[in-house]
């Protein structure tokens, strides 16, 4: 198991959009941009029960997420990729913590349906890797 380093977490804290990959029971991949929050070796993503992400996690709990930094100067690009088991949180202390973290990171959640009523998809990070320059602090 290669979980996230401080360097990985710091890089992810400067990214506000990432891409989440899930797959259904047949292995058909589904990749979408998402908003996320990191706490320890957990990645939290607000979702709803009716979307493809939630259905895929119920069928196949393996998930991956990648966040990157791109510039025209290729000496400054980099990414962090995480992989792990995904779960859906409906309520409870961890769900409350996740929705608080997401609301703090994305004030926009205050202007849409109550995030507290949404499912939270959590990736329990089992493997993390980074490539390129991870010390970029601008978006």
Beta strands, then each sheet from edge to edge (+ up, - down):
strand 1: 18-23
strand 2: 29-34
strand 3: 37-39
strand 4: 42-47
strand 5: 62-69
strand 6: 78-89
strand 7: 119-132
sheet 1: 2+ 1- 5+ 6- 7+ 4- 3+
end
